[in-house]
Amino acid sequence: MQSLAAARFFAAFVALCVSVVALWWGSLNQDEGWYLYAAQMVREGRFPYHDFFFTQGPALPFVYSVLTPIWTSYASPFHGLLGGRIVTLAFGFAAIALAVALVRRLVAPEKRSAAGLAIFALLGCNIYHVYFNAIPKTYALGSTFLMGGFLLLAWGLENAGWRRAVALAACGLSLAFASGTRISLVLALPVVGFTLLARFREWRWSFIWFGLGGAAGLMLTYGFFALDPASLRGLLAAQAYHAARGGFDPFFAAGSVSRLARGYAALGTVLFAALALRGVKGADGAPEIPSAARTVLWTLGLTFAAVFLLQMSAPFPYDDYQVPIMSPLAVVIVAFFYRRGSSLWFPVLAAGMISFVSPQLQSWTTFPQDRFWSRKKPCSELSKLREMAREINALDPGGKDLLTQDLYLAVETGRRVPAGFEMGPFSYFPDMASEEARSLHVFSTEDLEALLESAPCRMAACSGYVFAIAAPKCDEVPYERQKAFWLILRKNYELVDSEPDFGQNATTLLVLRRKEAAK
């Protein structure tokens, strides 16, 4: 018992340190601004697809809209992006808690404490996992719905009668909400449904109750948008956006898998240890897995495989896309490990050690080396964001808007961006006709030029992302076109400050103020 208490204390301490570092020192990501700003729009009564362009499922803006006072209360020290990160990390640890509860149902009673601790350590002490569950993206909330659904599945299969029916319907509902948060998670629904159907002799009509819950969840999530023509057009355009980049680079995909493996090296270490235990002579025979647990483990593994392969088929399969499905994989690996193993400290120490040597820590505190010389960051990227937000608000006291495509700067200053900029640098569609662009709440070339000519905001803030990306293919906008936009901007705005090494990937931020003649 003393060893268990010590291991729990150590894991909690490491998780706390990792969380604080990820919250304050974690690199800025453009997505953080889009999601928090979308939640603020919903809070004001606007709807994704119908009133602004949005590329993921609608669940996150609606859930986060309830919590917007946490990061929009500018008298609070947790205002802005920091508050949004705290909210997101809470969902991330909720998902970890659900994974802990799930694995405890899938292992032998005498190994439940060790298995639960292993899940907490492998996810909660993993700086890669914690960081991507702290920045406001779809990963934390999607994981919460996903793991909640699988926990309900396990509980339902352990029961019978109306309890099973209610639990499986709730499981379908939760997994539908997961797909409404991150669209690729929709594959969890057919995986669970077909698994239950394939084992009809054992689970009888369970797949019907699950299907009813899933259908109800999809209707609640997407029904309004499917029935409204304007919203449906925006929703379909958002999905076309994901497919528009085209092509497939096997080297990029291989690099993505390599980075993912590095981020979850502790999980891989436990998997190899579990495989090694299978070959140990004289090892105690593993107990038979109960049927309910076996079914849940199959659905977890198949869901991981299905979503992993779907996301790897994307033109640019970034490694962090897989973060929401690493919790199901962790549960499968830990359950496998504790069928034969019994080590309490091994997963905890592996997770702590690998987080300590993570290359992310260096990237958060130093810039890329300048020839012979190392370049240390004077402060965190989040701290610099807050500093620039204070400067903009000081230059324009009481201002309500900001011409910027860096949405995290709009969130941090508490200002609105011009309608159509809700997706930041991914709001410019140069190959789209003006009428179509307006119907989707994005910009054609003609519309963007007209906006810049009108000088709609007193202040402007432009990083290296402004005018640079041609959506939906995400090619770089030709230099001459970028130059034309800049010339219009400079005609109406004057430069008041510049800040090097700002924001995601450290570009220069230019702060501009509208010229009096342009009013």
C-alpha positions in Angstrom: 0.0 0.0 0.0 2.9 2.4 0.8 4.4 1.7 -2.6 1.1 2.4 -4.3 0.7 5.6 -2.4 4.2 6.7 -3.3 3.8 5.8 -7.0 0.5 7.8 -7.1 2.1 10.8 -5.4 5.0 10.7 -7.9 2.7 10.4 -10.9 0.5 13.2 -9.6 3.6 15.5 -9.1 4.9 14.8 -12.5 1.5 15.3 -14.1 1.2 18.7 -12.3 4.6 19.8 -13.5 3.9 18.7 -17.0 0.5 20.5 -17.0 1.9 23.8 -15.7 4.8 23.7 -18.3 2.4 22.8 -21.1 -0.1 25.6 -20.1 2.4 28.4 -19.9 5.3 27.4 -22.1 3.5 25.3 -24.7 4.0 26.7 -28.2 1.2 28.9 -29.7 -1.0 27.3 -32.4 -3.2 29.2 -34.8 -6.0 26.7 -34.2 -6.4 27.9 -30.6 -7.7 31.2 -31.7 -10.2 29.8 -34.3 -11.9 27.4 -31.8 -12.1 29.9 -28.9 -13.4 32.6 -31.2 -16.0 30.2 -32.7 -17.2 29.5 -29.2 -17.5 33.3 -28.6 -19.5 33.6 -31.8 -21.9 30.9 -30.7 -22.2 32.5 -27.3 -23.4 35.7 -29.2 -26.1 33.7 -31.0 -24.3 32.9 -34.3 -24.0 29.4 -35.8 -21.1 27.6 -37.5 -21.5 27.1 -41.2 -24.6 29.3 -41.3 -23.0 32.5 -39.9 -19.2 31.8 -40.2 -17.0 29.2 -41.8 -15.9 26.3 -39.6 -14.0 23.2 -40.7 -14.8 20.7 -37.9 -17.9 19.4 -36.2 -20.1 21.9 -34.4 -20.0 20.3 -30.9 -16.9 22.1 -29.6 -18.1 25.7 -30.2 -21.5 24.9 -28.5 -19.9 23.2 -25.5 -17.2 25.9 -25.1 -19.7 28.7 -25.5 -21.1 27.9 -22.1 -17.6 28.3 -20.7 -16.5 31.5 -22.5 -16.7 33.7 -19.3 -13.6 31.8 -18.1 -11.4 33.4 -20.8 -13.4 36.5 -21.7 -13.4 37.9 -18.1 -10.5 40.3 -18.7 -10.2 41.3 -15.0 -9.2 37.7 -14.3 -5.5 36.6 -14.5 -6.7 33.6 -16.5 -8.2 35.6 -19.3 -7.5 35.0 -22.9 -5.7 32.0 -24.2 -4.6 30.8 -20.8 -8.2 30.5 -19.7 -9.0 28.6 -22.9 -6.1 26.3 -22.2 -7.2 25.6 -18.7 -10.7 24.7 -19.9 -9.3 22.4 -22.5 -6.8 20.7 -20.1 -9.8 20.0 -17.8 -11.4 18.1 -20.6 -8.1 16.4 -21.3 -7.8 15.1 -17.8 -11.5 14.1 -17.7 -10.8 11.9 -20.7 -7.8 10.4 -18.8 -10.0 9.8 -15.7 -12.5 8.0 -18.0 -9.7 5.9 -19.4 -8.5 5.0 -15.9 -12.1 3.9 -15.0 -12.4 1.9 -18.2 -9.1 -0.1 -17.8 -10.1 -0.9 -14.2 -13.1 -2.8 -15.6 -11.0 -4.7 -18.1 -8.3 -6.2 -15.8 -8.3 -8.7 -12.9 -9.5 -7.1 -9.6 -6.1 -7.5 -8.0 -4.5 -5.5 -10.8 -7.0 -2.6 -11.1 -5.0 -0.1 -9.0 -1.8 -0.7 -10.9 -3.5 -0.6 -14.3 -5.4 2.6 -13.4 -2.1 4.2 -12.2 -0.4 3.1 -15.4 -3.0 4.8 -17.6 -2.8 8.0 -15.6 1.0 8.0 -15.9 1.3 7.1 -19.6 -1.2 9.8 -20.5 -1.2 12.4 -17.7 2.6 12.4 -17.3 3.2 12.5 -21.1 4.2 16.0 -22.1 3.2 15.4 -25.7 -0.2 14.2 -24.8 -0.8 16.8 -22.2 0.2 19.7 -24.5 -2.1 18.6 -27.3 -4.9 18.2 -24.7 -4.2 21.6 -23.3 -4.2 23.8 -26.4 -7.8 24.6 -27.5 -8.3 22.1 -30.3 -10.8 19.3 -30.8 -8.6 16.6 -29.2 -9.5 16.9 -25.5 -13.2 17.3 -25.9 -13.3 14.6 -28.6 -11.4 12.2 -26.3 -13.8 12.9 -23.4 -16.8 11.9 -25.5 -14.9 8.9 -27.0 -13.7 7.5 -23.7 -17.1 8.2 -22.1 -18.7 6.2 -24.8 -16.4 3.2 -24.3 -16.9 3.3 -20.5 -20.6 3.2 -21.1 -20.2 0.3 -23.5 -18.2 -1.7 -20.8 -20.8 -0.9 -18.1 -23.7 -1.8 -20.4 -22.2 -5.2 -21.5 -21.6 -6.1 -17.8 -25.3 -5.6 -17.1 -28.6 -6.9 -18.6 -32.1 -5.8 -19.2 -33.0 -2.1 -19.2 -29.6 -1.1 -17.7 -27.8 -2.5 -20.7 -30.3 -0.8 -23.1 -29.9 2.6 -21.5 -26.1 2.3 -21.2 -25.7 1.3 -24.8 -28.0 4.0 -26.0 -25.9 6.5 -24.0 -22.8 5.0 -25.5 -24.0 5.6 -29.0 -25.0 9.2 -28.0 -21.5 9.9 -26.6 -19.7 8.5 -29.6 -21.9 10.6 -31.9 -20.9 13.6 -29.9 -17.3 12.6 -30.3 -17.8 12.6 -34.1 -19.6 16.0 -33.8 -16.4 17.3 -32.1 -13.8 15.7 -34.5 -15.4 14.3 -37.6 -12.9 11.5 -38.2 -14.0 9.9 -34.9 -17.3 9.0 -36.6 -15.7 5.6 -37.4 -16.1 4.6 -33.8 -19.9 4.3 -34.4 -19.8 1.6 -37.1 -16.9 -0.2 -35.4 -19.0 -0.6 -32.2 -22.2 -1.3 -34.0 -20.8 -4.0 -36.3 -18.9 -5.6 -33.4 -22.2 -5.9 -31.4 -24.0 -7.2 -34.5 -21.2 -9.8 -35.2 -21.7 -11.1 -31.7 -25.4 -11.2 -31.9 -25.7 -14.6 -30.3 -24.2 -13.3 -27.1 -25.4 -9.7 -27.0 -28.6 -10.2 -28.8 -30.4 -6.8 -29.7 -27.7 -4.6 -28.0 -26.7 -3.2 -31.4 -30.3 -1.8 -31.8 -30.1 0.2 -28.6 -26.6 1.4 -29.5 -27.8 2.4 -33.0 -30.8 4.3 -31.6 -28.5 6.3 -29.3 -26.0 7.0 -32.1 -28.7 8.1 -34.5 -30.1 10.4 -31.8 -26.7 11.9 -31.2 -26.0 12.5 -34.9 -29.4 14.1 -35.2 -28.8 16.4 -32.2 -25.3 17.3 -33.5 -25.9 17.7 -37.2 -29.7 17.7 -37.7 -30.2 21.4 -37.6 -27.4 22.0 -40.1 -28.5 19.3 -42.4 -32.1 20.7 -42.5 -31.0 24.3 -43.1 -29.9 24.8 -46.8 -27.4 27.6 -46.0 -25.9 25.6 -43.1 -25.7 22.4 -45.1 -23.9 24.2 -47.9 -21.3 25.5 -45.3 -21.0 22.1 -43.7 -20.4 20.3 -47.0 -17.9 23.0 -48.0 -16.0 22.4 -44.8 -15.6 18.7 -45.6 -14.6 19.5 -49.1 -11.9 21.8 -47.6 -10.3 18.8 -45.9 -10.1 16.8 -49.2 -9.0 19.7 -51.4 -5.3 19.7 -50.5 -4.9 16.5 -52.6 -1.9 14.2 -53.1 0.0 12.0 -50.6 3.6 12.3 -49.5 4.9 8.9 -48.1 7.9 10.7 -46.6 5.7 13.1 -44.7 3.5 10.2 -43.6 6.5 8.3 -42.4 7.8 11.3 -40.5 4.3 11.7 -38.9 4.4 8.2 -37.6 7.9 8.6 -36.3 7.0 11.8 -34.4 4.0 10.1 -33.0 6.0 7.1 -31.8 8.5 9.5 -30.2 5.8 11.3 -28.4 4.3 8.1 -27.0 7.6 6.3 -26.5 6.6 5.3 -22.9 3.5 3.6 -24.3 5.6 1.8 -26.8 8.0 0.7 -24.0 5.1 -0.8 -22.0 3.9 -2.6 -25.2 7.3 -4.1 -25.8 7.5 -5.2 -22.1 4.1 -6.9 -22.5 5.2 -8.7 -25.6 8.4 -9.8 -23.8 6.4 -11.2 -20.9 4.6 -13.6 -23.3 7.9 -15.3 -24.1 9.1 -15.7 -20.5 9.3 -19.4 -19.6 7.5 -20.3 -16.4 5.3 -17.2 -16.5 2.0 -17.6 -14.8 -0.8 -18.3 -17.3 -2.9 -15.3 -18.0 -6.5 -15.5 -16.7 -9.3 -15.8 -19.2 -10.7 -12.4 -20.3 -14.4 -12.1 -19.6 -16.6 -11.8 -22.7 -17.7 -8.2 -22.0 -14.1 -7.1 -21.5 -13.0 -8.9 -24.6 -15.6 -7.2 -26.7 -14.7 -3.8 -25.4 -11.0 -4.4 -26.0 -11.8 -5.4 -29.6 -13.8 -2.3 -30.2 -11.0 -0.1 -28.7 -8.4 -1.7 -30.9 -10.5 -1.6 -34.1 -11.5 2.0 -33.5 -7.9 3.0 -33.1 -6.9 1.2 -36.3 -9.8 2.6 -38.3 -9.4 6.2 -37.3 -5.6 6.0 -37.5 -5.7 4.7 -41.1 -8.3 7.3 -42.1 -6.2 10.1 -40.7 -3.1 8.7 -42.3 -4.8 8.8 -45.6 -5.0 12.6 -45.4 -2.7 14.6 -47.8 -0.8 15.9 -44.8 -1.4 13.5 -41.9 0.0 15.5 -39.0 1.0 13.4 -36.0 -1.1 15.2 -33.5 -4.3 14.2 -35.5 -3.9 10.8 -33.7 -4.0 12.2 -30.1 -7.7 11.5 -29.4 -7.3 7.8 -30.3 -4.2 7.2 -28.2 -6.3 6.8 -25.1 -8.1 3.8 -26.5 -4.7 2.4 -27.6 -3.3 3.0 -24.1 -6.2 1.1 -22.5 -5.6 -1.9 -24.8 -1.8 -1.9 -24.2 -2.1 -1.6 -20.4 -4.8 -4.3 -20.2 -2.5 -6.5 -22.3 0.5 -5.7 -20.0 -1.3 -6.5 -16.8 -2.6 -9.8 -18.0 0.8 -11.2 -17.2 2.8 -8.3 -15.6 2.4 -6.8 -12.2 4.9 -4.0 -12.1 3.7 -0.9 -10.3 6.5 1.5 -11.0 7.6 0.6 -14.5 5.0 2.5 -16.5 5.2 5.5 -14.1 9.0 5.8 -14.3 8.9 5.2 -18.1 6.4 8.0 -18.6 8.3 10.5 -16.3 11.7 9.8 -17.8 10.5 10.1 -21.4 8.7 13.4 -20.7 11.9 14.7 -19.1 13.9 14.1 -22.3 11.2 15.3 -24.7 12.5 17.5 -27.5 9.4 19.7 -27.0 10.9 21.2 -23.8 13.8 22.6 -25.8 11.6 23.9 -28.6 9.5 25.7 -26.1 12.4 27.5 -24.5 14.8 28.1 -27.4 14.6 29.3 -31.0 16.3 27.4 -33.8 20.1 27.8 -33.5 21.7 30.8 -35.3 24.8 29.1 -36.8 27.1 28.6 -33.8 24.9 30.4 -31.3 21.9 29.1 -29.3 19.0 31.6 -29.0 17.0 31.4 -25.8 13.5 32.6 -25.7 13.2 35.5 -23.3 9.7 34.5 -22.3 7.1 32.0 -23.3 5.2 32.5 -26.5 2.0 32.9 -24.5 3.6 35.6 -22.4 4.6 37.5 -25.5 1.1 37.1 -26.9 -0.3 38.7 -23.7 2.3 41.5 -23.9 1.4 42.4 -27.5 -2.3 42.3 -26.6 -1.8 44.8 -23.8 0.2 47.0 -26.2 -2.6 47.0 -28.9 -5.2 47.8 -26.3 -3.1 50.6 -24.9 -2.6 52.1 -28.4 -6.4 52.0 -29.0 -8.2 52.3 -25.6 -11.7 51.0 -25.6 -11.4 49.6 -29.2 -13.7 46.7 -30.1 -12.2 45.4 -33.3 -8.9 44.3 -34.8 -7.9 43.6 -38.4 -5.9 40.4 -38.0 -5.8 36.8 -39.2 -4.1 35.8 -36.0 -7.3 34.8 -34.1 -5.5 34.1 -30.8 -4.5 37.8 -30.8 -8.2 38.7 -31.3 -9.1 36.5 -28.4 -6.4 37.8 -26.2 -7.3 41.5 -26.8 -11.0 40.8 -26.5 -11.7 42.2 -29.9 -13.8 41.2 -32.9 -12.3 40.6 -36.4 -14.1 41.6 -39.6 -16.7 39.0 -40.6 -15.1 36.4 -42.8 -11.8 36.2 -40.9 -13.2 33.6 -38.4 -10.8 30.9 -39.8 -7.8 33.3 -39.7 -5.2 32.7 -42.4 -7.4 30.0 -43.9 -10.2 32.5 -44.8 -8.8 33.5 -48.2 -10.1 31.4 -51.2 -8.5 33.0 -54.3 -10.0 30.7 -56.8 -13.6 31.2 -55.6 -16.0 33.6 -57.1 -17.2 36.5 -54.9 -20.8 35.4 -54.6 -19.8 31.8 -53.6 -17.2 33.1 -51.1 -19.7 35.4 -49.5 -22.2 32.5 -49.1 -19.6 30.5 -47.3 -18.4 33.5 -45.2 -14.9 33.6 -46.6 -13.0 35.9 -48.9 -12.4 35.9 -52.6 -9.6 38.1 -54.0 -12.1 40.9 -54.9 -13.7 40.8 -51.5 -10.5 40.9 -49.6 -9.2 43.8 -51.6 -12.5 45.7 -50.9 -12.2 45.0 -47.1 -8.6 46.3 -47.0 -9.6 49.4 -49.0 -12.4 50.1 -46.5 -9.9 50.1 -43.5 -12.7 48.8 -41.2 -10.7 48.7 -38.0 -8.6 51.3 -36.2 -5.9 48.8 -35.4 -4.3 46.0 -37.5 -1.9 43.3 -36.5 -0.3 41.2 -39.2 2.1 38.3 -38.7 3.8 36.2 -41.4 0.6 34.3 -41.9 -1.4 37.3 -43.2 -2.2 37.0 -47.0 0.1 34.0 -47.2 -2.2 31.0 -47.5 -4.4 30.2 -50.5 -7.2 28.0 -49.2 -8.4 25.3 -49.6 -5.2 23.8 -51.1 -3.1 25.7 -48.6 -0.5 26.7 -51.2 1.4 29.9 -50.7 -0.2 33.0 -52.3 2.0 34.3 -55.1 4.4 37.1 -54.1 2.8 39.6 -56.4 -0.7 39.0 -55.0 0.6 39.3 -51.4 2.4 42.5 -52.4 -0.8 44.0 -53.8 -2.7 43.3 -50.5 0.2 44.9 -48.5 0.2 48.0 -50.7 -3.5 48.5 -50.0 -3.0 48.0 -46.3 -0.1 50.4 -46.1 -2.1 53.0 -48.0 -4.6 53.1 -45.1 -2.4 52.1 -42.1 0.8 53.3 -40.6 3.3 51.0 -38.8 3.6 51.7 -35.1 5.5 48.7 -33.9 7.0 45.4 -35.0 7.8 42.3 -32.9 10.1 39.6 -34.2 9.7 35.9 -33.3 6.0 36.2 -32.6 3.4 33.4 -32.4 3.3 30.0 -34.1 6.7 29.3 -35.8 8.1 32.7 -34.8 7.2 35.2 -37.6 7.4 39.0 -37.3 4.2 40.7 -36.1 3.5 44.2 -37.4 1.2 46.4 -35.4 -0.4 49.1 -37.5 -2.8 52.0 -36.8 -5.3 53.4 -39.3 -4.3 56.8 -40.8 -6.6 59.6 -40.0 -7.3 60.3 -43.7 -8.5 56.7 -44.1 -11.4 57.1 -41.7 
